[in-house]
Amino acid sequence: MKNVNIRQMVFCALFAALIVVFAQIQVPLPGLVPISLATFGVMMAGLLLGWKFGLLAVAVYVLLGAVGVPVFAGFKGGLATLTGPTGGYIIGYLPYAVLAGLPVKKAQESFWGRLALLALGTLACYALGTAWFMHATKRTLGESMGLCVLPFLPGDAVKMALSSFLAPRLRKAMKA
């Protein structure tokens, strides 16, 4: 990342902090994986910062949590959280930010294009998270889908639509 300027570093730090705040806005579920707004922060980081800096912002968030800073949902942190049932979803935020921020000009210029990139990111996050959840809890794919994917689909659809709508408007404000 050659020629990184102060503005880009500030936006990376800001989005890492926003993901921390959004992660604390949660609804606990019986399946061990809470519904939180962290994914909204990841979506916005990718869409607004692009894949490189969106990934950097999410990586800062994940690394802070990995070293024990209580940044994950429910003010959790540490390697135990990353190796626990929710860890795959947190790691899944990394490809999510990359996919959301892909510089596909046509996709980034339209609501539906942005929505498609976010859907790919959601799919990647679900795949990593669900696979890890199955490993960590010894549950079947069907059980894991019922606990960790199906309850999240409506909320994630709303977050994706809102992110797709807000991104171009916020991008203009960020350039001011």
Backbone as ProteinMPNN parsed JSONL, in Angstrom:
{"seq_chain_A": "MKNVNIRQMVFCALFAALIVVFAQIQVPLPGLVPISLATFGVMMAGLLLGWKFGLLAVAVYVLLGAVGVPVFAGFKGGLATLTGPTGGYIIGYLPYAVLAGLPVKKAQESFWGRLALLALGTLACYALGTAWFMHATKRTLGESMGLCVLPFLPGDAVKMALSSFLAPRLRKAMKA", "coords_chain_A": {"N_chain_A": [[0.845, -1.178, 0.0], [1.424, 1.477, -1.15], [2.061, 4.966, -0.962], [0.095, 5.778, 0.924], [-2.089, 8.014, 2.4], [-2.671, 10.436, 5.039], [-5.407, 10.939, 5.296], [-6.598, 8.563, 4.279], [-5.653, 6.745, 6.173], [-6.928, 7.716, 8.448], [-9.622, 7.294, 7.76], [-9.612, 4.482, 7.644], [-9.096, 3.864, 10.342], [-11.336, 5.082, 11.482], [-13.444, 3.539, 10.369], [-12.807, 1.031, 11.414], [-13.288, 1.573, 14.1], [-16.028, 2.186, 13.929], [-17.063, -0.317, 13.227], [-16.556, -1.677, 15.589], [-18.332, -0.334, 17.329], [-20.785, -0.857, 16.028], [-20.815, -3.633, 16.306], [-21.566, -3.966, 18.913], [-24.206, -3.397, 18.975], [-26.641, -5.444, 19.201], [-28.649, -8.447, 18.939], [-29.173, -11.06, 20.937], [-29.23, -14.557, 20.171], [-30.536, -17.906, 20.487], [-28.787, -19.681, 19.203], [-26.037, -19.251, 19.614], [-24.781, -17.404, 17.936], [-24.971, -14.046, 17.696], [-27.283, -11.605, 16.354], [-25.963, -8.837, 14.874], [-24.94, -5.44, 14.168], [-22.476, -5.378, 13.053], [-21.813, -6.449, 10.552], [-22.968, -4.571, 8.882], [-21.245, -2.403, 9.239], [-18.946, -3.546, 8.12], [-19.782, -3.902, 5.471], [-20.139, -1.223, 4.694], [-17.535, -0.264, 5.034], [-16.138, -1.673, 3.027], [-17.556, -0.809, 0.696], [-17.2, 1.992, 0.787], [-14.483, 2.519, 1.248], [-13.15, 0.992, -0.54], [-11.619, -2.086, -1.727], [-8.978, -2.55, -0.708], [-8.483, -0.71, 1.455], [-10.815, -1.071, 2.869], [-10.509, -3.746, 3.596], [-8.227, -3.408, 5.191], [-9.274, -1.842, 7.317], [-11.111, -3.663, 8.431], [-9.355, -5.719, 9.078], [-7.846, -4.484, 11.092], [-9.834, -4.276, 13.058], [-10.352, -7.066, 13.512], [-7.803, -7.931, 14.357], [-7.454, -6.359, 16.671], [-9.433, -7.501, 18.295], [-8.422, -10.118, 18.369], [-6.125, -9.891, 19.93], [-7.211, -9.501, 22.36], [-8.644, -7.19, 22.99], [-11.806, -6.005, 23.849], [-13.727, -6.019, 21.438], [-15.489, -7.439, 19.88], [-18.885, -8.638, 19.327], [-20.969, -8.236, 22.16], [-18.986, -7.289, 23.771], [-16.733, -8.957, 23.68], [-13.526, -10.499, 23.338], [-10.318, -11.715, 22.214], [-8.455, -14.737, 21.464], [-9.984, -16.954, 22.053], [-12.565, -16.269, 21.35], [-12.31, -16.041, 18.588], [-11.702, -18.666, 17.946], [-13.912, -19.909, 18.791], [-17.482, -20.679, 18.395], [-18.444, -18.434, 16.903], [-16.286, -17.462, 15.557], [-15.603, -18.03, 12.85], [-17.351, -16.456, 11.411], [-16.503, -13.907, 12.08], [-13.903, -13.933, 10.998], [-14.759, -14.23, 8.421], [-15.518, -11.67, 7.802], [-13.365, -10.47, 6.571], [-12.976, -11.415, 3.769], [-15.455, -10.489, 3.065], [-15.332, -7.655, 3.175], [-13.473, -7.27, 1.132], [-14.847, -8.27, -1.156], [-17.075, -6.563, -1.153], [-15.85, -4.19, -1.731], [-14.766, -4.414, -4.259], [-13.327, -3.113, -7.203], [-15.221, -2.948, -9.375], [-16.32, -1.23, -11.827], [-18.875, -0.851, -13.173], [-20.53, -2.261, -11.419], [-20.193, -0.892, -8.983], [-21.338, 1.497, -9.621], [-24.091, 1.248, -9.664], [-27.109, 0.691, -7.833], [-28.059, -1.983, -7.809], [-25.807, -3.338, -8.657], [-23.998, -2.846, -6.568], [-25.436, -4.134, -4.582], [-25.271, -6.765, -5.516], [-22.498, -7.276, -5.189], [-22.384, -7.11, -2.399], [-24.034, -9.243, -1.761], [-22.434, -11.368, -2.614], [-20.346, -11.052, -0.788], [-21.727, -11.547, 1.592], [-22.41, -14.207, 1.191], [-19.838, -15.38, 1.194], [-19.058, -14.832, 3.829], [-21.057, -16.193, 5.275], [-20.467, -18.817, 4.397], [-17.809, -19.333, 5.346], [-18.225, -18.829, 8.087], [-20.319, -20.601, 8.804], [-19.214, -23.082, 8.202], [-17.108, -23.098, 10.059], [-18.592, -22.891, 12.435], [-19.947, -25.344, 12.399], [-17.773, -27.062, 12.711], [-16.81, -26.225, 15.245], [-18.982, -26.688, 16.945], [-19.899, -29.186, 16.379], [-22.244, -29.654, 14.974], [-24.75, -30.473, 12.496], [-24.963, -29.64, 8.957], [-27.575, -28.832, 8.296], [-28.671, -28.172, 10.848], [-26.919, -26.116, 11.539], [-27.365, -24.239, 9.504], [-29.992, -23.579, 10.103], [-29.649, -22.344, 12.559], [-27.687, -20.357, 12.141], [-27.834, -19.078, 9.676], [-30.426, -18.864, 8.343], [-32.017, -17.297, 10.272], [-30.766, -14.87, 9.962], [-31.005, -13.89, 7.412], [-33.232, -12.057, 6.651], [-32.549, -9.64, 8.079], [-29.941, -9.185, 7.133], [-30.493, -8.753, 4.448], [-31.855, -6.314, 4.597], [-29.771, -4.71, 5.649], [-27.948, -4.873, 3.523], [-29.404, -3.632, 1.441], [-29.751, -1.062, 2.53], [-27.058, -0.265, 2.795], [-26.283, -0.288, 0.089], [-27.852, 1.764, -0.848], [-27.01, 3.981, 0.717], [-24.219, 4.231, 0.295], [-23.225, 5.662, -2.159], [-24.04, 8.243, -1.549], [-22.779, 8.83, 0.867], [-20.153, 8.56, 0.055], [-19.764, 10.823, -1.503], [-19.891, 12.801, 0.477], [-17.632, 12.115, 1.952], [-15.581, 12.86, 0.289], [-15.574, 15.55, 0.4]], "CA_chain_A": [[0.0, 0.0, 0.0], [2.3, 2.614, -1.347], [1.425, 6.289, -1.035], [-1.065, 5.904, 1.806], [-2.061, 9.339, 3.005], [-3.279, 10.576, 6.368], [-6.866, 10.834, 5.146], [-6.934, 7.149, 4.148], [-5.406, 6.101, 7.468], [-7.987, 8.155, 9.357], [-10.848, 6.588, 7.393], [-9.464, 3.088, 8.075], [-9.276, 3.844, 11.802], [-12.736, 5.422, 11.746], [-14.304, 2.397, 10.065], [-12.533, -0.011, 12.414], [-14.023, 1.991, 15.298], [-17.468, 2.04, 13.666], [-17.398, -1.745, 13.299], [-16.59, -1.992, 17.022], [-19.589, 0.195, 17.87], [-21.882, -1.611, 15.426], [-20.811, -4.999, 16.845], [-22.207, -3.967, 20.226], [-25.652, -3.286, 18.763], [-26.904, -6.841, 18.894], [-29.785, -9.191, 19.468], [-28.706, -12.429, 21.178], [-30.077, -15.649, 19.71], [-30.193, -19.163, 21.163], [-27.816, -20.46, 18.452], [-24.674, -18.822, 19.934], [-24.335, -16.337, 17.048], [-25.94, -12.954, 17.826], [-27.497, -10.677, 15.247], [-25.354, -7.548, 15.215], [-24.77, -4.533, 13.039], [-21.071, -5.4, 12.611], [-21.75, -6.669, 9.107], [-23.277, -3.294, 8.239], [-19.987, -1.657, 9.236], [-18.046, -4.19, 7.157], [-20.297, -3.56, 4.145], [-19.855, 0.183, 4.419], [-16.078, -0.12, 4.896], [-15.785, -2.122, 1.685], [-18.139, 0.054, -0.332], [-16.719, 3.376, 0.842], [-13.029, 2.621, 1.257], [-12.568, 0.125, -1.556], [-11.242, -3.383, -1.178], [-7.728, -2.529, 0.064], [-8.618, -0.007, 2.725], [-11.888, -1.753, 3.596], [-9.86, -4.908, 4.195], [-7.353, -2.925, 6.264], [-10.115, -1.445, 8.453], [-11.645, -4.887, 9.039], [-8.216, -6.429, 9.67], [-7.55, -3.806, 12.36], [-10.886, -4.731, 13.977], [-10.125, -8.477, 13.856], [-6.557, -8.027, 15.134], [-7.716, -5.822, 18.013], [-10.151, -8.545, 19.017], [-7.559, -11.287, 18.544], [-5.179, -9.665, 21.035], [-7.936, -9.425, 23.618], [-9.449, -5.977, 23.166], [-13.205, -6.46, 23.759], [-14.373, -5.317, 20.329], [-16.487, -8.28, 19.232], [-20.238, -8.541, 19.883], [-21.052, -8.538, 23.586], [-17.709, -6.864, 24.365], [-15.835, -10.107, 23.78], [-12.271, -10.39, 22.616], [-9.369, -12.782, 22.461], [-8.413, -15.867, 20.536], [-11.066, -17.889, 22.365], [-13.728, -15.863, 20.558], [-12.042, -16.381, 17.189], [-11.722, -20.122, 17.768], [-15.22, -20.381, 19.238], [-18.51, -20.844, 17.368], [-18.655, -17.255, 16.051], [-15.022, -17.036, 14.973], [-15.599, -18.102, 11.392], [-18.074, -15.307, 10.87], [-15.623, -12.742, 12.249], [-12.879, -14.073, 9.961], [-15.477, -14.017, 7.169], [-15.612, -10.233, 7.506], [-12.236, -10.073, 5.722], [-13.362, -11.489, 2.351], [-16.664, -9.669, 2.875], [-14.892, -6.293, 2.856], [-12.832, -7.307, -0.183], [-15.877, -8.411, -2.185], [-17.899, -5.347, -1.168], [-15.073, -3.074, -2.25], [-14.149, -4.674, -5.555], [-13.446, -1.945, -8.089], [-15.955, -3.27, -10.597], [-16.919, 0.082, -12.072], [-20.31, -0.945, -13.452], [-21.223, -2.718, -10.208], [-20.163, 0.157, -7.963], [-22.121, 2.655, -10.077], [-25.535, 1.041, -9.585], [-27.645, 0.099, -6.609], [-28.127, -3.427, -7.962], [-24.434, -3.826, -8.723], [-23.484, -2.855, -5.191], [-26.177, -5.192, -3.887], [-24.701, -8.049, -5.949], [-21.211, -7.43, -4.506], [-22.679, -7.389, -0.991], [-24.566, -10.613, -1.683], [-21.261, -12.254, -2.686], [-19.665, -10.94, 0.501], [-22.557, -12.248, 2.578], [-22.25, -15.631, 0.922], [-18.508, -15.773, 1.67], [-19.084, -14.78, 5.292], [-21.885, -17.326, 5.716], [-19.779, -20.08, 4.119], [-16.728, -19.498, 6.325], [-18.776, -18.871, 9.434], [-21.104, -21.814, 9.033], [-18.273, -24.212, 8.234], [-16.407, -23.081, 11.352], [-19.59, -23.183, 13.457], [-20.152, -26.793, 12.373], [-16.571, -27.662, 13.3], [-16.701, -25.869, 16.666], [-20.112, -27.182, 17.744], [-20.206, -30.563, 15.941], [-23.622, -29.694, 14.473], [-24.894, -30.792, 11.076], [-25.183, -28.484, 8.087], [-28.97, -28.395, 8.464], [-28.809, -27.484, 12.14], [-26.14, -24.876, 11.489], [-28.09, -23.296, 8.638], [-31.166, -23.13, 10.857], [-29.231, -21.484, 13.667], [-26.713, -19.313, 11.815], [-28.035, -18.433, 8.38], [-31.825, -18.501, 8.101], [-32.506, -16.169, 11.067], [-30.031, -13.649, 9.625], [-31.282, -13.466, 6.038], [-34.008, -10.819, 6.51], [-31.777, -8.489, 8.548], [-28.833, -8.941, 6.216], [-31.062, -8.168, 3.234], [-32.101, -4.895, 4.903], [-28.463, -4.045, 5.761], [-27.378, -4.764, 2.174], [-30.145, -2.61, 0.7], [-29.415, 0.236, 3.118], [-25.673, 0.043, 2.417], [-26.27, 0.02, -1.344], [-28.478, 3.076, -1.008], [-26.243, 5.037, 1.379], [-22.811, 4.325, -0.109], [-22.852, 6.769, -3.054], [-24.3, 9.517, -0.877], [-21.709, 9.035, 1.85], [-18.884, 8.711, -0.69], [-19.675, 12.252, -1.868], [-19.587, 13.55, 1.703], [-16.272, 11.799, 2.356], [-14.637, 13.552, -0.593], [-15.659, 17.0, 0.66]], "C_chain_A": [[0.889, 1.239, 0.0], [1.476, 3.899, -1.393], [0.135, 6.399, -0.226], [-0.988, 7.277, 2.46], [-2.804, 9.342, 4.345], [-4.792, 10.389, 6.297], [-7.305, 9.366, 5.066], [-6.731, 6.41, 5.469], [-6.498, 6.467, 8.466], [-9.292, 7.434, 9.04], [-10.781, 5.11, 7.79], [-9.707, 2.971, 9.583], [-10.731, 4.125, 12.165], [-13.653, 4.23, 11.481], [-14.043, 1.228, 10.999], [-13.31, 0.303, 13.691], [-15.536, 1.839, 15.111], [-17.894, 0.574, 13.734], [-17.467, -2.187, 14.758], [-17.925, -1.555, 17.625], [-20.774, -0.612, 17.335], [-21.954, -3.037, 15.975], [-21.532, -5.078, 18.184], [-23.717, -3.797, 20.132], [-26.11, -4.658, 18.28], [-28.189, -7.357, 19.523], [-29.287, -10.621, 19.682], [-29.728, -13.454, 20.691], [-29.664, -16.934, 20.423], [-29.096, -19.961, 20.457], [-26.369, -20.058, 18.639], [-24.142, -17.698, 19.052], [-25.359, -15.205, 17.132], [-26.123, -12.202, 16.508], [-26.874, -9.362, 15.688], [-25.265, -6.69, 13.959], [-23.325, -4.501, 12.535], [-20.982, -5.582, 11.102], [-22.1, -5.404, 8.325], [-22.014, -2.437, 8.157], [-18.999, -2.22, 8.229], [-18.481, -3.848, 5.732], [-19.905, -2.14, 3.766], [-18.354, 0.42, 4.252], [-15.653, -0.528, 3.492], [-16.286, -1.18, 0.604], [-17.51, 1.44, -0.365], [-15.2, 3.508, 0.763], [-12.376, 1.83, 0.123], [-12.015, -1.128, -0.901], [-9.989, -3.325, -0.322], [-7.91, -1.898, 1.436], [-9.791, -0.54, 3.544], [-11.342, -2.979, 4.308], [-8.973, -4.484, 5.355], [-8.16, -2.543, 7.509], [-10.657, -2.677, 9.181], [-10.521, -5.681, 9.705], [-7.809, -5.805, 11.0], [-8.555, -4.251, 13.419], [-10.62, -6.164, 14.454], [-8.871, -8.625, 14.719], [-6.718, -7.461, 16.538], [-8.425, -6.868, 18.869], [-9.271, -9.741, 19.317], [-6.594, -11.12, 19.711], [-5.88, -9.414, 22.358], [-8.727, -8.159, 23.88], [-10.911, -6.372, 22.954], [-14.021, -5.716, 22.697], [-15.472, -6.139, 19.655], [-17.836, -8.137, 19.937], [-20.251, -8.979, 21.347], [-19.777, -8.188, 24.334], [-16.796, -8.053, 24.631], [-14.572, -9.814, 22.982], [-11.407, -11.583, 22.928], [-9.482, -13.914, 21.459], [-9.522, -16.875, 20.798], [-12.324, -17.536, 21.572], [-13.523, -16.25, 19.097], [-12.031, -17.883, 16.936], [-13.033, -20.739, 18.234], [-16.218, -20.413, 18.091], [-18.699, -19.654, 16.429], [-17.412, -16.837, 15.281], [-14.977, -17.056, 13.454], [-16.322, -16.938, 10.746], [-17.21, -14.051, 10.972], [-14.513, -12.785, 11.198], [-13.501, -13.837, 8.58], [-15.681, -12.553, 6.818], [-14.503, -9.785, 6.557], [-12.564, -10.231, 4.241], [-14.617, -10.676, 2.05], [-16.277, -8.25, 2.458], [-14.25, -6.238, 1.472], [-13.889, -7.355, -1.278], [-16.748, -7.16, -2.289], [-17.169, -4.186, -1.836], [-14.423, -3.309, -3.588], [-14.371, -3.49, -6.495], [-14.089, -2.284, -9.437], [-16.809, -2.042, -10.893], [-18.429, 0.02, -12.303], [-21.081, -1.338, -12.193], [-21.286, -1.6, -9.182], [-21.032, 1.36, -8.345], [-23.633, 2.454, -9.962], [-25.921, 0.393, -8.256], [-27.591, -1.42, -6.692], [-26.734, -4.05, -8.057], [-23.799, -3.903, -7.345], [-24.15, -3.966, -4.389], [-25.614, -6.574, -4.259], [-23.348, -8.29, -5.268], [-21.419, -7.765, -3.025], [-23.242, -8.795, -0.812], [-23.42, -11.626, -1.763], [-20.491, -12.231, -1.367], [-20.416, -11.673, 1.595], [-22.398, -13.75, 2.42], [-20.897, -16.137, 1.435], [-18.47, -15.824, 3.197], [-19.899, -15.948, 5.858], [-21.143, -18.648, 5.534], [-18.663, -20.327, 5.138], [-17.279, -19.682, 7.735], [-19.513, -20.153, 9.739], [-20.203, -23.044, 9.081], [-17.55, -24.266, 9.578], [-17.366, -23.407, 12.494], [-19.829, -24.684, 13.544], [-18.969, -27.514, 13.025], [-16.538, -27.448, 14.819], [-17.798, -26.499, 17.523], [-20.506, -28.624, 17.413], [-21.666, -30.706, 15.507], [-23.619, -30.016, 12.98], [-25.068, -29.51, 10.275], [-26.601, -27.952, 8.253], [-29.194, -27.637, 9.76], [-28.113, -26.129, 12.102], [-26.817, -23.825, 10.622], [-29.296, -22.724, 9.374], [-30.815, -22.18, 11.984], [-28.47, -20.246, 13.217], [-26.905, -18.623, 10.472], [-29.479, -17.955, 8.244], [-32.32, -17.336, 8.961], [-31.887, -14.818, 10.671], [-30.391, -13.091, 8.253], [-32.109, -12.178, 5.938], [-33.217, -9.57, 6.939], [-30.619, -8.162, 7.63], [-29.32, -8.343, 4.908], [-31.328, -6.672, 3.437], [-30.78, -4.132, 4.972], [-27.819, -3.87, 4.386], [-28.076, -3.668, 1.371], [-29.807, -1.216, 1.218], [-27.995, 0.656, 2.746], [-25.582, 0.445, 0.95], [-26.852, 1.394, -1.623], [-27.582, 4.194, -0.46], [-24.843, 5.266, 0.804], [-22.502, 5.483, -1.055], [-23.059, 8.144, -2.416], [-23.195, 9.835, 0.137], [-20.361, 9.223, 1.179], [-18.686, 10.161, -1.089], [-19.284, 13.085, -0.665], [-18.145, 13.313, 2.151], [-15.228, 12.515, 1.501], [-14.6, 15.042, -0.329], [-14.536, 17.458, 1.581]], "O_chain_A": [[1.063, 1.926, 1.007], [0.322, 3.892, -1.822], [-0.815, 7.051, -0.661], [0.047, 7.658, 3.007], [-3.469, 8.374, 4.715], [-5.38, 9.741, 7.163], [-8.275, 8.974, 5.714], [-7.534, 5.555, 5.84], [-6.943, 5.621, 9.242], [-9.998, 7.006, 9.954], [-11.784, 4.543, 8.225], [-10.434, 2.088, 10.038], [-11.291, 3.48, 13.052], [-14.542, 3.943, 12.283], [-14.974, 0.501, 11.343], [-13.916, -0.584, 14.291], [-16.238, 1.414, 16.028], [-18.97, 0.263, 14.243], [-18.334, -2.98, 15.126], [-18.568, -2.318, 18.345], [-21.659, -1.003, 18.096], [-23.046, -3.592, 16.097], [-22.05, -6.132, 18.553], [-24.43, -4.029, 21.108], [-25.982, -4.99, 17.102], [-28.726, -6.797, 20.478], [-29.008, -11.325, 18.711], [-30.936, -13.24, 20.789], [-28.539, -17.028, 20.914], [-28.518, -20.855, 21.075], [-25.525, -20.503, 17.862], [-23.13, -17.089, 19.399], [-26.495, -15.373, 16.69], [-25.228, -12.172, 15.664], [-27.211, -8.832, 16.746], [-25.486, -7.16, 12.843], [-22.989, -3.682, 11.679], [-20.164, -4.938, 10.446], [-21.585, -5.19, 7.228], [-21.746, -1.817, 7.128], [-18.293, -1.467, 7.559], [-17.644, -3.539, 4.884], [-19.407, -1.886, 2.669], [-17.947, 1.224, 3.414], [-14.894, 0.187, 2.839], [-15.537, -0.797, -0.295], [-17.31, 2.001, -1.443], [-14.692, 4.51, 0.259], [-11.183, 1.985, -0.14], [-11.949, -1.225, 0.324], [-9.934, -3.995, 0.709], [-7.536, -2.481, 2.453], [-9.771, -0.473, 4.773], [-11.663, -3.229, 5.47], [-8.969, -5.137, 6.399], [-7.773, -2.881, 8.628], [-10.658, -2.723, 10.411], [-10.717, -6.252, 10.778], [-7.463, -6.523, 11.938], [-8.174, -4.567, 14.546], [-10.659, -6.441, 15.653], [-8.879, -9.364, 15.704], [-6.181, -8.018, 17.495], [-8.059, -7.091, 20.023], [-9.358, -10.32, 20.399], [-6.278, -12.087, 20.403], [-5.229, -9.143, 23.367], [-9.414, -8.063, 24.897], [-11.222, -7.021, 21.955], [-14.885, -4.897, 23.015], [-16.299, -5.584, 18.931], [-17.91, -7.571, 21.028], [-19.62, -9.97, 21.717], [-19.515, -8.728, 25.409], [-16.164, -8.14, 25.684], [-14.567, -8.987, 22.07], [-11.729, -12.376, 23.813], [-10.458, -14.031, 20.718], [-9.957, -17.574, 19.884], [-13.068, -18.43, 21.168], [-14.449, -16.728, 18.441], [-12.323, -18.324, 15.824], [-13.245, -21.943, 18.093], [-15.844, -20.197, 16.938], [-19.076, -19.842, 15.273], [-17.481, -15.944, 14.436], [-14.368, -16.179, 12.841], [-15.949, -16.486, 9.664], [-17.189, -13.23, 10.055], [-14.22, -11.766, 10.572], [-12.847, -13.307, 7.681], [-15.983, -12.224, 5.671], [-14.682, -8.819, 5.815], [-12.441, -9.256, 3.499], [-14.82, -10.229, 0.921], [-16.83, -7.708, 1.501], [-14.454, -5.28, 0.726], [-13.838, -6.571, -2.225], [-17.116, -6.746, -3.388], [-17.794, -3.309, -2.433], [-13.607, -2.497, -4.027], [-15.47, -2.94, -6.568], [-13.561, -1.944, -10.495], [-17.868, -1.839, -10.299], [-19.178, 0.773, -11.681], [-22.161, -0.808, -11.932], [-22.333, -1.382, -8.572], [-21.414, 2.15, -7.481], [-24.387, 3.409, -10.146], [-25.147, -0.351, -7.654], [-27.133, -2.078, -5.758], [-26.516, -5.166, -7.586], [-23.149, -4.888, -6.997], [-23.494, -4.655, -3.608], [-25.499, -7.448, -3.4], [-23.083, -9.404, -4.815], [-20.711, -8.605, -2.468], [-22.953, -9.459, 0.184], [-23.436, -12.634, -1.056], [-20.038, -13.271, -0.889], [-19.81, -12.345, 2.43], [-22.267, -14.476, 3.405], [-20.825, -17.205, 2.042], [-17.914, -16.754, 3.781], [-19.475, -16.607, 6.807], [-21.184, -19.507, 6.414], [-18.584, -21.407, 5.723], [-16.855, -20.571, 8.475], [-19.35, -20.73, 10.814], [-20.405, -23.939, 9.902], [-17.395, -25.337, 10.166], [-16.996, -24.124, 13.425], [-19.906, -25.238, 14.64], [-19.151, -28.459, 13.793], [-16.269, -28.378, 15.579], [-17.572, -26.808, 18.693], [-21.349, -29.212, 18.091], [-22.254, -31.776, 15.662], [-22.609, -29.849, 12.297], [-25.291, -28.436, 10.834], [-26.799, -26.74, 8.341], [-29.832, -26.584, 9.77], [-28.65, -25.126, 12.572], [-26.835, -22.646, 10.974], [-29.585, -21.531, 9.28], [-31.607, -21.301, 12.325], [-28.587, -19.191, 13.84], [-26.192, -17.666, 10.169], [-29.721, -16.764, 8.049], [-32.99, -16.449, 8.432], [-32.42, -13.76, 11.005], [-30.105, -11.928, 7.969], [-31.719, -11.275, 5.198], [-33.222, -8.561, 6.235], [-30.341, -6.99, 7.373], [-28.633, -7.51, 4.317], [-31.058, -5.863, 2.549], [-30.668, -3.035, 4.423], [-27.213, -2.834, 4.114], [-27.42, -2.871, 0.7], [-29.599, -0.293, 0.43], [-27.762, 1.819, 2.417], [-24.889, 1.402, 0.604], [-26.401, 2.1, -2.524], [-27.418, 5.231, -1.103], [-24.344, 6.391, 0.83], [-21.574, 6.242, -0.774], [-22.332, 9.091, -2.716], [-22.742, 10.976, 0.239], [-19.516, 9.965, 1.68], [-17.57, 10.678, -1.025], [-18.441, 13.975, -0.77], [-17.506, 14.225, 2.676], [-14.107, 12.745, 1.956], [-13.688, 15.729, -0.788], [-14.449, 18.641, 1.907]]}, "name": "protein", "num_of_chains": 1, "seq": "MKNVNIRQMVFCALFAALIVVFAQIQVPLPGLVPISLATFGVMMAGLLLGWKFGLLAVAVYVLLGAVGVPVFAGFKGGLATLTGPTGGYIIGYLPYAVLAGLPVKKAQESFWGRLALLALGTLACYALGTAWFMHATKRTLGESMGLCVLPFLPGDAVKMALSSFLAPRLRKAMKA"}
